Structure formats: C-alpha cells, structure tokens
Amino acid sequence: MTAVAFHFNAPDKRAYACRLLRKAFLKGARLVVLAGAGRDVGLAQALWTLSPTDFVPHCRESDSHQTQSRSPIFIAGAALPADFQADVLLNLTDAVAVGYDRFARVIEVVEQDEGDRTRARQRWRQYQADGVTPERHDLKAPGSAG
C-alpha cells in the first residue's frame, strides 16, 4: 500500500519542494513531481537557481527520452508520466493524482494559506476514502524536518 505524508505549513511550496528534491536526490531517490499545468517550467527553473554550488538533475515531458531515462527527477505538468519508474511522487497540485497508487510514497506539500489548507483537507479525505491513512508532518512544529 502507498504511504502518504502531508507536509503542512510550508511557507513557500516551490522553495520547500526544491529543498526536498535536493535532499532526495542526494539520498539517491527517483521521484516524479506533479507540479500542475504550467507550473512545471517554474519549478524546473527554481531547481536551476536553488544554489550556486548545487545541481539537482531533473527532466520534463519536453525532454528527450534519453534525458528522461537518465534523470532521477521527472517534473510533470498535469498528468503522471506513463513510463518513468520512481518510488516517490511529490504532488504539488490541488487534486489527488490519478495513478498515485503505483508509487511506494506520496508527499503532499501544503502552504500556510487557508485556501491551500482547505484543498489539502479534501485530498486527505480522498486518500482516506481509498483506504490510505495519511501521515501529518507539521513544518512549524519544533524538531520537524524541513
């Protein structure tokens, strides 16, 4: 069964996602990021400018198959890539990803904004309806990772 974790109270979803992706890459993980329609370009650009000394390799749907096959991180827009193998899905969209259950882990990032929190509650209920019990990670809590 897929493990789902919500990371609540991110001050900036994109910046938090970039740090999370850098950490995952350094640990050797392969991830798919569902960024949302039109947001994939901004996330890819943010990874390029994350740090002057770090490089977080990634690809997008428009990249060649060769680039995609060698990248540890696939940034998708509106739909999950069919043939990219990864264990972790980072969902930055407002809906539960169709096909999320093919991943061992799903991470949902939620900003402090009340609208984003409301949409996260809807996703939480959808996962529960699917028989998944999500974990909650409060990024504002003392000792929380983030």
N, C-alpha and C positions, 0 to 999 in steps of 0.2 A: 504494500500500500504506500502511496505517496505521502511523504511528510510535508506539511505546510506550516510555514512560520511567517507571522506578520511582524514586521519591524515598524513599530509605531513611533510617532513624534520625530520624524526626520525633519530637520529644519529646511532642507532643500533636497528634494527627491533625486534630482540628477547628480548633484555633488555626492550624496550618500551612495548612490548606485556606482559611481566611478570608484570611490574608495573600496566598496565591497568587491567590485570586479577586479581591482588591482590585487586585493588580498587573496581572492580565489585563484587568480592566475598564478600568483607566487606559490600557492599550495599545489599547483598542478591540475586544477579542476577545469572541466569543459562545461561551458554554460551557454544557454540561449537566453537572450534578453528580449522580451516582448515590450517594446518601447511605446508602441502606439503609432497610428498612421501619422506620418510627417514628423514624428519626434526622433526617429532613428538617426537622422542626419545630425541633429543637435547633440545627441548622446555620443555619437562617433567623434564629433569634433571636440567634445568635452574630454574624451579619453586622450586625444592627441595633446591637449593643453593641460592635463592634470598636474604634471610635474615636469620641470625641465630635465630631470635625470631619469625618469621612469618611462618605459614604453609598455603599454598594455595592448598586445596584439589582438586584433578583432577584425571581423569582416561584416559585410552587409549583403543583402539579397542581390545587389547590383554587381558584386564582385565575382570574379571568375570561379568556376568550380574548384580549380587548383588552389586558389587563395582560401576558399571556404574549407577545403579539406585539411588545410594546414593550420587553420586558426583555432585557438582554444575558446574563443568567444564569438558567437553569432548574434548580431543585433538585427532583430526583425522589426518590421513596422506593425502591420495589423494582424498577421497570421503566423503561426509557427512554421518553421521550415520543415519540409517533409523528410529530408534525408540527412540532416545534421544530427549526429549522435552526441548527446550530452546527458549528464546525470542531473543537472540543476537548471531550473527555469527561474529567472528573475522577472517577475511580472510587474511592470510599471504602468499598466493600463487600468482602466476603470471597471473591467469585467474579468471574470474567471476565464482563463484561456481554454479554448476548446482543445482537448487533447492533452491537458496538463498531466493526466494520469500516466503518461508514458515516461515521466521523469521520476527519479527517486525523491527529489526535493523540489519544493516550490517556495520561493521567497517573495513576499509581497511587501513593498515599501509604502508607508503611509506618512504623509506630511502632517503637520500640526493644524493645517487648515480644516475647518469644520466640514466643508464640502467633501474633501478627500476622505475624512474620517467616516462620513456617512456612507460613501460608496464602498469603503473598506468593510463596513459592517454588513453590507449587502453581500459582498464576496465571502465574508466569514460564514454567513448563513448558508450560502450556496455550497461551500465546502462541507458544512455540517450535514446538509441535505444529501450530499454524495457519500456520507458515511466517514468523512475525514474529521478528525479533531485537531483544529489548528493550534499552534503554539503562539504565545504572545511574548514579544520582546519589546519592552519599553525603553527607547533610547535615552529618555530623560532620567531613568532610574539610576541610582548610584550603582556603580560596578557593571553597568550594562555595556556590551560590546557596541562599538560604533564609532 
